[in-house]
Amino acid sequence: MKVMKSSREGGVLVAWFYLIIASFGEIFGVLSINVFIRKISIGRLLLLIASFSFGFIFLALAMREIPMGTAYAIWTGLGAVGAVLVGVFFFNESASWKRMMFLTFIISGAVGLKVFT
């Protein structure tokens, strides 16, 4: 027997998907800042604005179903983790065990918020 989900449950699932997409907007926004300050140009400024705008639009969509505090905390947490990983892999930033341990704490907090929301 197939169990049908309510439209509300489907909407919440889509909202979580939107939140993940929004996090990529933040990650690319931070990456765009780093690229922009290395060589300032209008094109890079527009990329920076577009990246953050993309993230904010999807954050707003996610917040239709996910409580503001939870959505914002997860958005910033995933964005922070992504930004650190981009820094490590593409900009030769430190990947010390301490940094990785604290990234694990951020991820654990985001998972905890998802599980208990």
Secondary structure, DSSP 4 states (H G I P E B T S, - for coil): -PPPPPHHHHHHHHHHHHHHHHHHHHHHHHHHHHHHHHS--HHHHHHHHHHHHHHHHHHHHHTTTS-HHHHHHHHHHHHHHHHHHHHHHHS-----HHHHHHHHHHHHHHHHHHHT-
